[in-house]
Amino acid sequence: MSSAIVNAFGHRNIAAKHCNTIEFTKDFEIGRKADCICGVSAQFDVKKLEFLKAKVKVEITIKAGAISEKIIAYGSPKLSFRNPNGIIIRKSNAINSKTIAIYADKSAKDLSRELAEKLKDPEQEILVEIKKIGEYDKLDFYEGLKLIN
């Protein structure tokens, strides 16, 4: 399988202002300091994310109502998904147990403010689609990332 879906909901405390990450959490409640979280009550199947544990280029689409935004990011053989409580998309190559993609071209603060406002509505359903769009042969951009597809 080379795609996965994450379903989540908005929350009144979503700020979408973090400069390095985007997170979707299974938690129902978040505090005001959680500026990377862009969706709560997330539902996803970790097994369907396994394709991200390879040298893949992915397109991540975040949809809230009629508004959608695309992010390009990369999987890695170093990913573990050991923490099933949430998923994180990172602009950097930092990896922890929630990381599903690295070297993303956007973080929470880079999302349109129109989308960020939608994410604040607790009734708003959020759909996150992650699909493989290519592969690469080097893990680190500083080593000269070369895309295969």
C-alpha positions in Angstrom: 0.0 0.0 0.0 1.4 3.4 -1.0 -1.2 5.7 0.6 -2.9 6.3 3.9 -5.7 8.4 5.3 -5.8 10.1 8.7 -9.1 11.5 10.0 -9.2 14.1 12.7 -11.2 17.1 14.0 -10.6 20.7 14.7 -10.2 22.2 18.2 -10.7 25.7 19.6 -7.0 25.8 20.8 -5.4 25.0 17.4 -3.0 27.9 16.6 -1.1 26.3 13.7 1.9 28.5 14.4 4.8 26.0 15.0 7.7 26.7 12.6 9.0 23.2 12.3 6.2 20.6 12.6 2.6 19.7 12.0 1.0 17.2 14.4 -2.3 15.3 14.5 -3.0 13.7 17.9 -5.4 11.1 19.1 -6.0 13.2 22.2 -9.4 14.9 22.4 -8.1 17.9 24.3 -5.1 20.1 23.8 -3.8 23.2 25.6 -3.1 26.6 24.1 0.7 25.9 24.0 0.3 23.0 21.5 1.0 25.2 18.5 2.1 22.4 16.2 -1.2 20.4 16.5 -3.5 20.8 13.5 -6.1 18.1 14.4 -7.4 16.2 17.4 -9.2 12.8 17.9 -7.0 11.5 15.0 -7.8 8.1 13.7 -5.3 6.2 11.6 -3.9 2.7 11.1 -0.2 2.6 11.8 0.1 -0.5 9.6 -1.1 1.6 6.6 1.8 4.0 7.3 4.5 1.4 6.8 5.2 2.5 3.3 6.8 5.7 4.9 9.6 3.5 6.3 11.3 3.6 3.0 13.1 6.2 0.8 9.8 7.7 -0.5 8.7 11.1 -1.6 5.1 11.8 -0.5 2.4 14.3 -1.0 0.3 15.1 2.1 -3.0 16.8 1.5 -4.8 18.4 4.4 -8.5 19.0 3.7 -11.0 20.9 5.9 -14.3 21.5 4.2 -13.6 23.1 0.8 -10.1 24.2 1.7 -7.1 22.0 1.1 -3.4 22.4 1.2 -0.6 20.1 -0.1 2.8 19.4 1.5 5.7 17.5 0.0 7.8 15.5 2.4 9.9 12.3 2.6 9.7 9.0 4.4 12.8 7.3 5.9 14.0 3.8 6.9 14.8 5.4 10.3 11.1 5.9 11.2 9.6 3.7 13.9 6.0 4.8 14.7 6.5 3.4 18.2 4.2 6.1 19.7 0.7 5.4 18.3 -0.8 8.5 20.0 -0.2 10.8 17.1 1.8 11.6 13.9 4.2 14.4 13.2 5.4 15.8 9.9 8.7 17.7 10.2 10.6 20.3 8.2 13.8 19.0 9.6 15.3 15.5 9.6 14.7 15.0 13.3 12.9 11.7 14.0 11.1 10.6 17.1 8.5 7.9 17.7 5.7 10.0 16.2 7.5 11.2 13.1 6.0 10.0 9.8 7.7 12.3 7.4 10.8 14.6 7.3 12.1 17.5 5.1 8.5 18.8 4.6 8.2 21.9 2.6 5.7 23.3 5.2 5.1 23.5 8.9 2.0 24.5 10.8 2.9 28.2 10.5 3.2 27.8 6.7 -0.4 26.6 6.3 -2.8 29.3 4.9 -4.5 31.3 7.6 -7.8 30.4 6.0 -7.1 26.7 6.6 -5.8 27.4 10.1 -9.1 29.1 11.0 -11.1 26.1 9.8 -8.9 23.9 12.0 -10.1 25.8 15.1 -13.7 24.6 14.6 -14.4 21.6 16.8 -17.1 20.4 14.4 -14.7 20.5 11.4 -13.8 17.1 10.1 -10.2 17.0 8.8 -9.0 14.6 6.2 -5.2 14.0 5.7 -4.3 12.0 2.7 -0.7 10.7 2.4 0.4 9.2 -0.9 3.7 8.1 -2.4 4.7 10.1 -5.4 8.3 9.0 -5.9 11.5 7.6 -4.4 14.9 8.9 -3.6 18.3 7.3 -3.2 20.0 9.5 -0.5 18.5 10.2 2.8 20.0 13.6 3.6 19.6 16.7 1.5 23.1 17.7 2.6 24.4 14.6 0.9 22.7 15.7 -2.3 19.2 14.2 -2.4 18.6 12.6 -5.7 15.1 11.6 -6.6 14.5 8.4 -8.5 10.9 9.1 -9.6 
